Amino acid sequence: MKPMTPGPDVRALIGPYTGEVGDVRPTKYGFGSDLTAVVECERGPYFVKAMRKKGADPRAIDAFAAAGVRMQQHFAEREPAADWLGAMAGAARRWAAYRGVVGA
């Protein structure tokens, strides 16, 4: 897949979590995602990982969502003073719930 450049649609999706979106720096490795980038935002830098929905296997997206919840929750529990890790875990849980992933 060709890496994507985040346009207004992606910026609108992440804006409620990050505040105003500024500079976007794509990362070197995407591990199969369409977009991996560090985004400079009103609330500080964020790591963003995204994939296009069109043509994606829903089971793969759900597995990705469940794995994201486990990973982000683990990081948040290891560093409870890092508020941003808790926010990432919360965002992962909300996305999994949106997808209807049970037990994530």
C-alpha positions as CSV (number, residue, x, y, z in Angstrom):
1,M,0.0,0.0,0.0
2,K,1.1,3.5,-0.8
3,P,1.5,5.6,2.4
4,M,-1.2,8.3,2.8
5,T,-0.7,12.0,3.5
6,P,-3.2,13.0,6.2
7,G,-5.7,15.4,4.7
8,P,-8.5,17.4,6.3
9,D,-10.5,14.2,7.0
10,V,-7.8,12.7,9.1
11,R,-7.1,16.0,10.8
12,A,-10.8,16.3,11.7
13,L,-10.8,12.8,13.1
14,I,-7.9,13.3,15.5
15,G,-8.6,17.0,16.3
16,P,-11.0,16.3,19.2
17,Y,-8.2,14.3,21.0
18,T,-5.2,16.4,20.0
19,G,-6.4,19.9,19.7
20,E,-5.4,22.0,16.6
21,V,-3.2,19.9,14.3
22,G,0.1,21.4,13.1
23,D,3.1,19.7,11.5
24,V,2.8,16.0,10.5
25,R,6.0,14.0,10.2
26,P,5.6,10.6,8.7
27,T,7.6,7.8,10.4
28,K,10.0,5.6,8.5
29,Y,8.3,2.3,9.4
30,G,4.5,1.7,9.2
31,F,4.3,-2.0,9.9
32,G,1.5,-2.4,7.3
33,S,-0.5,0.7,8.1
34,D,-1.4,3.4,5.6
35,L,-0.3,6.2,7.9
36,T,2.2,6.4,10.8
37,A,3.3,9.8,11.8
38,V,4.2,12.1,14.7
39,V,1.8,14.9,14.7
40,E,2.5,18.2,16.4
41,C,-0.7,19.4,18.0
42,E,-2.1,21.9,20.4
43,R,-1.8,19.3,23.2
44,G,1.7,18.2,22.3
45,P,3.1,15.6,20.0
46,Y,1.0,12.5,19.2
47,F,1.8,9.3,17.4
48,V,-0.9,8.5,14.9
49,K,-1.4,5.2,13.2
50,A,-4.2,4.7,10.7
51,M,-5.4,2.5,7.8
52,R,-7.9,3.0,5.1
53,K,-11.2,1.3,5.6
54,K,-12.0,0.5,2.0
55,G,-11.3,-3.1,1.2
56,A,-9.9,-4.0,4.6
57,D,-10.9,-7.3,6.2
58,P,-13.2,-6.3,9.2
59,R,-11.7,-9.2,11.2
60,A,-8.2,-7.7,10.8
61,I,-9.5,-4.3,11.8
62,D,-11.1,-5.8,14.9
63,A,-8.0,-7.7,15.8
64,F,-6.0,-4.5,15.4
65,A,-8.4,-2.7,17.7
66,A,-8.3,-5.4,20.4
67,A,-4.5,-5.5,20.3
68,G,-4.3,-1.7,20.5
69,V,-6.5,-1.7,23.7
70,R,-4.2,-4.3,25.3
71,M,-1.0,-2.5,24.3
72,Q,-2.2,1.0,25.3
73,Q,-3.6,-0.3,28.6
74,H,-0.4,-2.0,29.4
75,F,1.6,1.1,28.8
76,A,-0.8,3.2,30.9
77,E,-0.5,0.8,33.8
78,R,3.3,0.9,33.7
79,E,3.4,4.7,33.8
80,P,0.3,5.9,35.6
81,A,1.7,9.5,36.0
82,A,1.8,9.9,32.2
83,D,-1.6,11.3,31.5
84,W,-1.1,10.9,27.7
85,L,-0.8,7.2,28.0
86,G,-4.1,7.0,29.9
87,A,-5.6,9.1,27.1
88,M,-4.3,6.8,24.5
89,A,-5.7,3.8,26.3
90,G,-9.1,5.5,26.5
91,A,-9.0,6.3,22.8
92,A,-8.2,2.7,22.0
93,R,-11.1,1.5,24.2
94,R,-13.5,3.9,22.5
95,W,-12.4,2.8,19.0
96,A,-12.8,-0.8,19.9
97,A,-16.3,-0.1,21.4
98,Y,-17.2,1.7,18.2
99,R,-16.1,-1.3,16.2
100,G,-18.2,-3.6,18.5
101,V,-15.1,-5.5,19.7
102,V,-16.2,-7.4,22.9
103,G,-13.7,-7.9,25.7
104,A,-11.1,-5.5,24.4
